[in-house]
Amino acid sequence: MIKNKKTLSYLLWIVMAIAAFAAGLLISNQLSYDFKTLDGEKYDHADLRGKIVVVNYFAEWCAPCLREIPELNKFYHQADDKIKLFAISFDNLGEEQLAKIKKQYNIEFPIISSISTNFEFEKPEYLPATFIIKPSGEVAGQLLGEQTTNGLNEAISAF
């Protein structure tokens, strides 16, 4: 049993400080992210280590980009939990415009709506462009042109 009020007071302050610190860490982790998808999911690049990440740049004005959407949807639905597919608008559109495009073109895979920490590659000069990121986090390469499910599966088969 604690003998005096001063010791009790110190212990109470220590417990409160530890709780405040833990709460601060939790809130900080919830607010920090590298990118966010249109559906509100937040991701850190480090959390994707161990997974193959496929990032597809697209634009509504790019006919091949629109033609490859059914193949990307198929790839997305066939992928296991070790593969992540994301789309990024080449035109840096806002969430409302992205939501409209997602619905209009039946895009079933996540679209990145905001980026706070860039990926380890430059924005492509030409579309469509798809980047493959190895489980180590290293960029394996860029695929230019319209992609197919089979082509993507072949591109990631080495990892």
FIMAR-318882 format. One record per residue: x, y, z of N, C-alpha, C in turn; residue number from 0. Coordinates in Angstrom, 1 decimal. Example, Ala and Ser with C-alpha at 12.3 -4.5 7.8 and 13.67 -1.06 7.14 Angstrom:
BEGIN
+--------+--------+--------+--------+--------+--------+--------+--------+--------+-----+
:   n.xx :   n.yy :   n.zz :  ca.xx :  ca.yy :  ca.zz :   c.xx :   c.yy :   c.zz :   i :
+--------+--------+--------+--------+--------+--------+--------+--------+--------+-----+
:   13.2 :   -5.7 :    7.8 :   12.3 :   -4.5 :    7.8 :   13.2 :   -3.3 :    7.8 :   0 :
:   12.8 :   -2.2 :    7.1 :   13.7 :   -1.1 :    7.1 :   12.9 :    0.0 :    7.9 :   1 :
+--------+--------+--------+--------+--------+--------+--------+--------+--------+-----+
This chain:
BEGIN
+--------+--------+--------+--------+--------+--------+--------+--------+--------+-----+
:   n.xx :   n.yy :   n.zz :  ca.xx :  ca.yy :  ca.zz :   c.xx :   c.yy :   c.zz :   i :
+--------+--------+--------+--------+--------+--------+--------+--------+--------+-----+
:    0.8 :   -1.2 :    0.0 :    0.0 :    0.0 :    0.0 :    0.9 :    1.2 :    0.0 :   0 :
:    0.5 :    2.3 :   -0.7 :    1.2 :    3.5 :   -0.8 :    1.0 :    4.3 :    0.5 :   1 :
:    2.1 :    4.8 :    1.1 :    2.1 :    5.4 :    2.4 :    1.7 :    6.9 :    2.4 :   2 :
:    2.1 :    7.6 :    1.3 :    1.7 :    9.0 :    1.4 :    1.1 :    9.5 :    0.1 :   3 :
:    0.5 :   10.7 :    0.2 :   -0.2 :   11.3 :   -1.0 :    0.8 :   11.7 :   -2.0 :   4 :
:    2.0 :   12.2 :   -1.6 :    3.0 :   12.7 :   -2.6 :    3.4 :   11.5 :   -3.5 :   5 :
:    3.7 :   10.4 :   -3.0 :    4.1 :    9.2 :   -3.8 :    2.9 :    8.8 :   -4.7 :   6 :
:    1.7 :    8.8 :   -4.2 :    0.6 :    8.5 :   -5.0 :    0.4 :    9.5 :   -6.1 :   7 :
:    0.6 :   10.7 :   -5.8 :    0.5 :   11.8 :   -6.9 :    1.6 :   11.6 :   -8.0 :   8 :
:    2.8 :   11.3 :   -7.6 :    3.9 :   11.0 :   -8.6 :    3.5 :    9.8 :   -9.4 :   9 :
:    3.1 :    8.8 :   -8.8 :    2.7 :    7.6 :   -9.6 :    1.5 :    7.9 :  -10.6 :  10 :
:    0.6 :    8.7 :  -10.1 :   -0.5 :    9.0 :  -11.0 :   -0.1 :    9.8 :  -12.2 :  11 :
:    0.9 :   10.8 :  -11.9 :    1.4 :   11.6 :  -13.0 :    2.2 :   10.7 :  -14.0 :  12 :
:    2.9 :    9.8 :  -13.5 :    3.7 :    8.9 :  -14.4 :    2.8 :    8.1 :  -15.3 :  13 :
:    1.7 :    7.5 :  -14.7 :    0.8 :    6.7 :  -15.4 :    0.1 :    7.6 :  -16.5 :  14 :
:   -0.3 :    8.8 :  -16.1 :   -0.9 :    9.7 :  -17.1 :    0.0 :   10.1 :  -18.2 :  15 :
:    1.3 :   10.3 :  -17.9 :    2.3 :   10.7 :  -18.9 :    2.5 :    9.5 :  -19.9 :  16 :
:    2.5 :    8.3 :  -19.4 :    2.7 :    7.1 :  -20.2 :    1.4 :    7.0 :  -21.1 :  17 :
:    0.3 :    7.2 :  -20.6 :   -1.0 :    7.1 :  -21.3 :   -1.0 :    8.1 :  -22.4 :  18 :
:   -0.6 :    9.4 :  -22.1 :   -0.6 :   10.5 :  -23.1 :    0.4 :   10.2 :  -24.2 :  19 :
:    1.5 :    9.7 :  -23.8 :    2.5 :    9.3 :  -24.8 :    2.0 :    8.2 :  -25.8 :  20 :
:    1.4 :    7.2 :  -25.2 :    0.8 :    6.1 :  -26.0 :   -0.3 :    6.6 :  -26.9 :  21 :
:   -1.1 :    7.5 :  -26.4 :   -2.2 :    8.1 :  -27.2 :   -1.6 :    8.9 :  -28.3 :  22 :
:   -0.6 :    9.7 :  -28.1 :    0.1 :   10.5 :  -29.1 :    0.6 :    9.7 :  -30.2 :  23 :
:    1.3 :    8.6 :  -29.8 :    1.8 :    7.6 :  -30.9 :    0.7 :    7.1 :  -31.7 :  24 :
:   -0.4 :    6.6 :  -31.1 :   -1.5 :    6.1 :  -31.8 :   -2.1 :    7.1 :  -32.8 :  25 :
:   -2.3 :    8.3 :  -32.3 :   -2.9 :    9.3 :  -33.2 :   -1.9 :    9.7 :  -34.3 :  26 :
:   -0.7 :    9.8 :  -34.0 :    0.3 :   10.1 :  -35.0 :    0.4 :    9.0 :  -36.1 :  27 :
:    0.3 :    7.8 :  -35.7 :    0.3 :    6.7 :  -36.7 :   -1.0 :    6.7 :  -37.5 :  28 :
:   -2.1 :    7.1 :  -36.9 :   -3.4 :    7.2 :  -37.7 :   -3.3 :    8.3 :  -38.7 :  29 :
:   -2.7 :    9.4 :  -38.4 :   -2.7 :   10.6 :  -39.2 :   -1.6 :   10.5 :  -40.3 :  30 :
:   -0.5 :    9.7 :  -40.1 :    0.6 :    9.7 :  -41.1 :    0.4 :    8.5 :  -42.0 :  31 :
:    0.6 :    8.8 :  -43.3 :    0.5 :    7.8 :  -44.3 :    1.2 :    8.3 :  -45.5 :  32 :
:    1.7 :    7.3 :  -46.4 :    2.4 :    7.7 :  -47.6 :    1.4 :    8.0 :  -48.7 :  33 :
:    0.3 :    7.3 :  -48.8 :   -0.7 :    7.6 :  -49.8 :   -2.1 :    7.0 :  -49.3 :  34 :
:   -3.1 :    7.6 :  -49.9 :   -4.5 :    7.2 :  -49.5 :   -5.3 :    6.9 :  -50.8 :  35 :
:   -6.1 :    5.9 :  -50.7 :   -7.0 :    5.5 :  -51.9 :   -8.3 :    6.2 :  -51.8 :  36 :
:   -9.0 :    6.2 :  -52.9 :  -10.3 :    6.9 :  -53.0 :  -11.3 :    6.3 :  -52.0 :  37 :
:  -11.2 :    5.0 :  -51.6 :  -12.1 :    4.4 :  -50.6 :  -11.6 :    4.7 :  -49.1 :  38 :
:  -10.6 :    5.6 :  -49.0 :  -10.2 :    6.0 :  -47.6 :   -9.1 :    5.1 :  -47.0 :  39 :
:   -8.7 :    4.1 :  -47.6 :   -7.6 :    3.3 :  -47.1 :   -6.3 :    4.0 :  -47.1 :  40 :
:   -5.5 :    3.9 :  -46.0 :   -4.2 :    4.6 :  -45.9 :   -3.1 :    3.6 :  -45.9 :  41 :
:   -2.1 :    3.9 :  -46.7 :   -0.9 :    2.9 :  -46.8 :    0.4 :    3.6 :  -46.5 :  42 :
:    1.3 :    2.9 :  -45.9 :    2.7 :    3.3 :  -45.8 :    3.5 :    2.4 :  -46.7 :  43 :
:    4.5 :    2.9 :  -47.4 :    5.3 :    2.1 :  -48.3 :    5.9 :    0.9 :  -47.6 :  44 :
:    6.3 :    1.2 :  -46.3 :    7.0 :    0.1 :  -45.5 :    6.0 :   -1.0 :  -45.3 :  45 :
:    4.7 :   -0.8 :  -45.1 :    3.7 :   -1.8 :  -44.9 :    3.5 :   -2.7 :  -46.1 :  46 :
:    3.9 :   -2.2 :  -47.3 :    3.8 :   -3.0 :  -48.5 :    5.0 :   -3.9 :  -48.8 :  47 :
:    6.0 :   -3.8 :  -47.9 :    7.2 :   -4.7 :  -48.1 :    6.7 :   -6.1 :  -48.0 :  48 :
:    7.3 :   -7.0 :  -48.8 :    6.9 :   -8.4 :  -48.8 :    5.8 :   -8.6 :  -49.8 :  49 :
:    5.2 :   -7.6 :  -50.4 :    4.2 :   -7.8 :  -51.4 :    4.7 :   -7.2 :  -52.7 :  50 :
:    4.1 :   -7.7 :  -53.8 :    4.4 :   -7.2 :  -55.1 :    3.4 :   -6.1 :  -55.3 :  51 :
:    3.8 :   -4.9 :  -55.7 :    2.9 :   -3.8 :  -55.8 :    3.0 :   -3.4 :  -57.3 :  52 :
:    1.8 :   -3.3 :  -57.9 :    1.6 :   -2.9 :  -59.3 :    0.9 :   -1.5 :  -59.3 :  53 :
:    1.5 :   -0.5 :  -59.9 :    1.0 :    0.8 :  -59.9 :    0.8 :    1.2 :  -61.4 :  54 :
:   -0.5 :    1.5 :  -61.7 :   -0.9 :    1.8 :  -63.1 :   -1.3 :    3.2 :  -63.2 :  55 :
:   -0.6 :    4.0 :  -64.1 :   -1.0 :    5.4 :  -64.4 :   -2.0 :    5.4 :  -65.5 :  56 :
:   -3.0 :    6.2 :  -65.4 :   -4.0 :    6.2 :  -66.4 :   -4.5 :    7.7 :  -66.6 :  57 :
:   -5.3 :    7.9 :  -67.6 :   -6.0 :    9.1 :  -67.9 :   -7.2 :    8.8 :  -68.6 :  58 :
:   -8.2 :    9.6 :  -68.4 :   -9.5 :    9.4 :  -69.1 :   -9.4 :    9.7 :  -70.6 :  59 :
:   -8.5 :   10.5 :  -71.0 :   -8.3 :   10.9 :  -72.4 :   -7.4 :    9.9 :  -73.1 :  60 :
:   -6.9 :    8.9 :  -72.4 :   -6.0 :    7.9 :  -73.0 :   -6.8 :    6.6 :  -73.3 :  61 :
:   -7.1 :    6.4 :  -74.6 :   -7.9 :    5.3 :  -75.1 :   -7.3 :    3.9 :  -74.7 :  62 :
:   -6.0 :    3.7 :  -74.8 :   -5.4 :    2.4 :  -74.3 :   -5.6 :    2.2 :  -72.8 :  63 :
:   -5.5 :    3.3 :  -72.1 :   -5.7 :    3.2 :  -70.6 :   -7.2 :    2.7 :  -70.3 :  64 :
:   -8.1 :    3.2 :  -71.0 :   -9.5 :    2.8 :  -70.8 :   -9.7 :    1.3 :  -71.3 :  65 :
:   -9.1 :    1.0 :  -72.4 :   -9.2 :   -0.4 :  -72.9 :   -8.6 :   -1.4 :  -72.0 :  66 :
:   -7.6 :   -1.1 :  -71.2 :   -7.0 :   -2.1 :  -70.4 :   -7.7 :   -2.2 :  -69.0 :  67 :
:   -8.6 :   -1.4 :  -68.7 :   -9.4 :   -1.5 :  -67.4 :  -10.0 :   -2.9 :  -67.2 :  68 :
:  -10.7 :   -3.5 :  -68.1 :  -11.2 :   -4.9 :  -67.8 :  -10.1 :   -5.9 :  -67.5 :  69 :
:   -8.9 :   -5.8 :  -68.2 :   -7.8 :   -6.7 :  -67.9 :   -7.2 :   -6.4 :  -66.5 :  70 :
:   -7.2 :   -5.1 :  -66.1 :   -6.7 :   -4.8 :  -64.8 :   -7.7 :   -5.2 :  -63.7 :  71 :
:   -9.0 :   -5.1 :  -64.0 :  -10.0 :   -5.6 :  -63.1 :   -9.8 :   -7.1 :  -62.9 :  72 :
:   -9.6 :   -7.8 :  -64.0 :   -9.4 :   -9.3 :  -63.9 :   -8.2 :   -9.6 :  -63.1 :  73 :
:   -7.1 :   -8.9 :  -63.4 :   -5.8 :   -9.1 :  -62.6 :   -6.0 :   -8.9 :  -61.1 :  74 :
:   -6.7 :   -7.8 :  -60.8 :   -7.0 :   -7.4 :  -59.4 :   -7.8 :   -8.5 :  -58.7 :  75 :
:   -8.8 :   -9.1 :  -59.3 :   -9.6 :  -10.1 :  -58.7 :   -8.9 :  -11.5 :  -58.6 :  76 :
:   -8.0 :  -11.7 :  -59.5 :   -7.2 :  -13.0 :  -59.4 :   -6.1 :  -12.9 :  -58.5 :  77 :
:   -5.6 :  -11.7 :  -58.1 :   -4.4 :  -11.6 :  -57.3 :   -4.7 :  -12.1 :  -55.9 :  78 :
:   -3.6 :  -12.7 :  -55.3 :   -3.7 :  -13.1 :  -53.9 :   -3.3 :  -11.9 :  -53.0 :  79 :
:   -3.2 :  -12.2 :  -51.7 :   -2.9 :  -11.1 :  -50.8 :   -1.5 :  -10.7 :  -50.8 :  80 :
:   -0.7 :  -11.3 :  -51.6 :    0.7 :  -10.9 :  -51.7 :    0.9 :   -9.9 :  -52.9 :  81 :
:   -0.2 :   -9.5 :  -53.6 :   -0.1 :   -8.6 :  -54.7 :   -1.1 :   -7.5 :  -54.5 :  82 :
:   -0.6 :   -6.3 :  -54.7 :   -1.5 :   -5.1 :  -54.5 :   -1.4 :   -4.3 :  -55.9 :  83 :
:   -2.6 :   -3.9 :  -56.3 :   -2.7 :   -3.2 :  -57.6 :   -3.3 :   -1.8 :  -57.2 :  84 :
:   -2.7 :   -0.7 :  -57.7 :   -3.3 :    0.6 :  -57.5 :   -3.2 :    1.4 :  -58.8 :  85 :
:   -4.1 :    2.3 :  -58.9 :   -4.1 :    3.2 :  -60.1 :   -3.8 :    4.6 :  -59.6 :  86 :
:   -3.2 :    5.4 :  -60.5 :   -2.9 :    6.8 :  -60.2 :   -3.3 :    7.6 :  -61.4 :  87 :
:   -4.1 :    8.6 :  -61.2 :   -4.5 :    9.5 :  -62.3 :   -3.3 :   10.3 :  -62.8 :  88 :
:   -3.0 :   10.3 :  -64.0 :   -1.9 :   11.1 :  -64.6 :   -2.2 :   12.6 :  -64.4 :  89 :
:   -3.5 :   12.9 :  -64.4 :   -3.9 :   14.3 :  -64.4 :   -4.1 :   14.9 :  -63.0 :  90 :
:   -3.8 :   14.1 :  -62.0 :   -3.9 :   14.6 :  -60.6 :   -5.3 :   15.2 :  -60.3 :  91 :
:   -6.3 :   14.4 :  -60.5 :   -7.7 :   14.8 :  -60.3 :   -8.1 :   14.7 :  -58.9 :  92 :
:   -9.1 :   15.5 :  -58.5 :   -9.6 :   15.5 :  -57.1 :  -10.5 :   14.2 :  -56.9 :  93 :
:  -10.8 :   14.0 :  -55.7 :  -11.6 :   12.8 :  -55.3 :  -12.9 :   12.7 :  -56.0 :  94 :
:  -13.6 :   13.8 :  -56.1 :  -14.9 :   13.8 :  -56.8 :  -14.8 :   13.4 :  -58.3 :  95 :
:  -13.8 :   13.9 :  -59.0 :  -13.6 :   13.5 :  -60.4 :  -13.2 :   12.1 :  -60.5 :  96 :
:  -12.3 :   11.6 :  -59.5 :  -11.9 :   10.3 :  -59.6 :  -13.0 :    9.3 :  -59.3 :  97 :
:  -13.9 :    9.6 :  -58.4 :  -15.0 :    8.8 :  -58.1 :  -15.9 :    8.7 :  -59.3 :  98 :
:  -16.1 :    9.7 :  -60.0 :  -16.9 :    9.7 :  -61.2 :  -16.3 :    8.8 :  -62.3 :  99 :
:  -15.0 :    8.9 :  -62.5 :  -14.3 :    8.1 :  -63.4 :  -14.4 :    6.6 :  -63.0 : 100 :
:  -14.1 :    6.4 :  -61.8 :  -14.2 :    5.0 :  -61.2 :  -15.5 :    4.3 :  -61.6 : 101 :
:  -16.6 :    5.1 :  -61.3 :  -17.9 :    4.5 :  -61.6 :  -18.2 :    4.4 :  -63.1 : 102 :
:  -17.9 :    5.4 :  -63.8 :  -18.2 :    5.5 :  -65.3 :  -17.5 :    4.3 :  -66.0 : 103 :
:  -16.2 :    4.1 :  -65.6 :  -15.4 :    3.1 :  -66.4 :  -15.3 :    1.7 :  -65.6 : 104 :
:  -16.1 :    1.6 :  -64.6 :  -16.1 :    0.4 :  -63.8 :  -14.7 :   -0.1 :  -63.3 : 105 :
:  -14.0 :    0.8 :  -62.7 :  -12.7 :    0.5 :  -62.2 :  -12.9 :   -0.2 :  -60.8 : 106 :
:  -12.5 :   -1.4 :  -60.7 :  -12.8 :   -2.2 :  -59.5 :  -11.6 :   -2.3 :  -58.5 : 107 :
:  -10.4 :   -1.8 :  -58.9 :   -9.3 :   -1.8 :  -58.1 :   -9.0 :   -0.4 :  -57.5 : 108 :
:   -8.3 :   -0.3 :  -56.4 :   -8.1 :    1.0 :  -55.7 :   -7.4 :    2.1 :  -56.5 : 109 :
:   -8.0 :    3.3 :  -56.5 :   -7.4 :    4.4 :  -57.1 :   -6.8 :    5.3 :  -56.0 : 110 :
:   -5.5 :    5.7 :  -56.2 :   -4.8 :    6.5 :  -55.2 :   -5.4 :    8.0 :  -55.4 : 111 :
:   -5.9 :    8.5 :  -54.3 :   -6.4 :    9.9 :  -54.3 :   -5.5 :   10.9 :  -53.8 : 112 :
:   -4.6 :   10.6 :  -52.9 :   -3.6 :   11.6 :  -52.4 :   -2.3 :   10.8 :  -52.1 : 113 :
:   -1.2 :   11.5 :  -52.3 :    0.1 :   11.0 :  -52.0 :    0.9 :   12.0 :  -51.2 : 114 :
:    1.3 :   11.6 :  -50.0 :    2.2 :   12.5 :  -49.2 :    3.6 :   12.1 :  -49.3 : 115 :
:    4.0 :   10.9 :  -49.6 :    5.3 :   10.4 :  -49.9 :    5.3 :    9.7 :  -51.2 : 116 :
:    6.1 :   10.2 :  -52.2 :    6.1 :    9.7 :  -53.5 :    6.7 :    8.2 :  -53.5 : 117 :
:    6.3 :    7.5 :  -54.6 :    6.9 :    6.2 :  -54.9 :    8.3 :    6.4 :  -55.3 : 118 :
:    9.0 :    5.4 :  -55.5 :   10.5 :    5.4 :  -55.8 :   10.6 :    5.5 :  -57.4 : 119 :
:    9.7 :    6.1 :  -58.1 :    9.8 :    6.2 :  -59.5 :    9.2 :    7.6 :  -59.9 : 120 :
:    9.6 :    8.0 :  -61.1 :    9.1 :    9.3 :  -61.6 :    7.8 :    9.1 :  -62.3 : 121 :
:    7.0 :   10.1 :  -62.4 :    5.8 :   10.1 :  -63.1 :    6.1 :    9.8 :  -64.6 : 122 :
:    5.4 :    8.9 :  -65.2 :    5.8 :    8.5 :  -66.6 :    5.5 :    9.7 :  -67.6 : 123 :
:    6.2 :    9.6 :  -68.7 :    6.0 :   10.6 :  -69.8 :    4.9 :   10.2 :  -70.7 : 124 :
:    4.7 :    8.9 :  -70.8 :    3.7 :    8.3 :  -71.8 :    2.8 :    7.4 :  -71.0 : 125 :
:    1.6 :    7.2 :  -71.6 :    0.6 :    6.4 :  -71.0 :    0.1 :    5.3 :  -72.1 : 126 :
:   -0.4 :    4.2 :  -71.6 :   -0.5 :    3.8 :  -70.2 :    0.9 :    3.3 :  -69.8 : 127 :
:    1.1 :    3.5 :  -68.5 :    2.4 :    3.1 :  -67.9 :    2.1 :    2.3 :  -66.6 : 128 :
:    2.8 :    1.2 :  -66.4 :    2.6 :    0.4 :  -65.2 :    3.9 :    0.1 :  -64.6 : 129 :
:    4.0 :    0.3 :  -63.3 :    5.3 :    0.0 :  -62.6 :    5.1 :   -1.2 :  -61.7 : 130 :
:    6.1 :   -2.0 :  -61.7 :    6.1 :   -3.2 :  -60.8 :    7.2 :   -3.0 :  -59.7 : 131 :
:    6.7 :   -3.1 :  -58.5 :    7.6 :   -2.9 :  -57.3 :    7.8 :   -4.3 :  -56.7 : 132 :
:    9.0 :   -4.7 :  -56.5 :    9.3 :   -6.0 :  -55.9 :    9.0 :   -6.0 :  -54.4 : 133 :
:    8.8 :   -7.3 :  -53.9 :    8.6 :   -7.4 :  -52.4 :    9.6 :   -6.6 :  -51.5 : 134 :
:   10.8 :   -6.5 :  -52.1 :   11.9 :   -5.8 :  -51.3 :   11.6 :   -4.2 :  -51.3 : 135 :
:   10.7 :   -3.8 :  -52.1 :   10.4 :   -2.3 :  -52.2 :   11.2 :   -1.7 :  -53.4 : 136 :
:   12.0 :   -2.5 :  -54.1 :   12.8 :   -2.0 :  -55.2 :   11.9 :   -2.0 :  -56.5 : 137 :
:   12.0 :   -0.9 :  -57.3 :   11.2 :   -0.9 :  -58.5 :   11.9 :   -1.9 :  -59.5 : 138 :
:   11.1 :   -2.8 :  -60.0 :   11.5 :   -3.8 :  -60.9 :   11.6 :   -3.2 :  -62.3 : 139 :
:   10.7 :   -2.3 :  -62.6 :   10.7 :   -1.8 :  -63.9 :    9.3 :   -1.2 :  -64.3 : 140 :
:    9.3 :   -0.6 :  -65.5 :    8.1 :    0.0 :  -66.0 :    7.6 :   -0.7 :  -67.3 : 141 :
:    6.3 :   -1.0 :  -67.3 :    5.7 :   -1.6 :  -68.5 :    5.0 :   -0.5 :  -69.2 : 142 :
:    5.3 :   -0.3 :  -70.5 :    4.6 :    0.8 :  -71.3 :    3.6 :    0.1 :  -72.2 : 143 :
:    2.5 :    0.8 :  -72.4 :    1.5 :    0.3 :  -73.3 :    0.4 :   -0.5 :  -72.5 : 144 :
:   -0.6 :   -0.8 :  -73.3 :   -1.8 :   -1.5 :  -72.7 :   -1.4 :   -2.9 :  -72.1 : 145 :
:   -1.8 :   -3.2 :  -70.9 :   -1.5 :   -4.4 :  -70.2 :   -2.6 :   -5.4 :  -70.3 : 146 :
:   -2.3 :   -6.7 :  -70.2 :   -3.2 :   -7.8 :  -70.1 :   -3.0 :   -8.5 :  -68.8 : 147 :
:   -4.0 :   -9.2 :  -68.4 :   -3.8 :  -10.1 :  -67.2 :   -2.6 :  -11.0 :  -67.3 : 148 :
:   -2.6 :  -11.7 :  -68.4 :   -1.5 :  -12.6 :  -68.7 :   -0.1 :  -11.9 :  -68.7 : 149 :
:    0.0 :  -10.8 :  -69.3 :    1.2 :  -10.0 :  -69.3 :    1.7 :   -9.6 :  -68.0 : 150 :
:    0.7 :   -9.1 :  -67.1 :    1.1 :   -8.7 :  -65.8 :    1.5 :   -9.9 :  -64.9 : 151 :
:    0.8 :  -11.1 :  -65.1 :    1.2 :  -12.3 :  -64.4 :    2.6 :  -12.7 :  -64.8 : 152 :
:    2.9 :  -12.6 :  -66.0 :    4.2 :  -13.0 :  -66.5 :    5.3 :  -12.0 :  -65.9 : 153 :
:    5.0 :  -10.7 :  -65.9 :    5.9 :   -9.7 :  -65.4 :    6.2 :   -9.9 :  -63.9 : 154 :
:    5.2 :  -10.4 :  -63.1 :    5.5 :  -10.6 :  -61.7 :    5.9 :  -12.0 :  -61.3 : 155 :
:    5.9 :  -12.9 :  -62.3 :    6.2 :  -14.3 :  -62.0 :    7.6 :  -14.5 :  -61.4 : 156 :
:    8.5 :  -13.7 :  -61.7 :    9.9 :  -13.8 :  -61.2 :   10.0 :  -13.5 :  -59.7 : 157 :
:    9.0 :  -12.9 :  -59.1 :    9.1 :  -12.4 :  -57.7 :    8.2 :  -13.3 :  -56.9 : 158 :
+--------+--------+--------+--------+--------+--------+--------+--------+--------+-----+
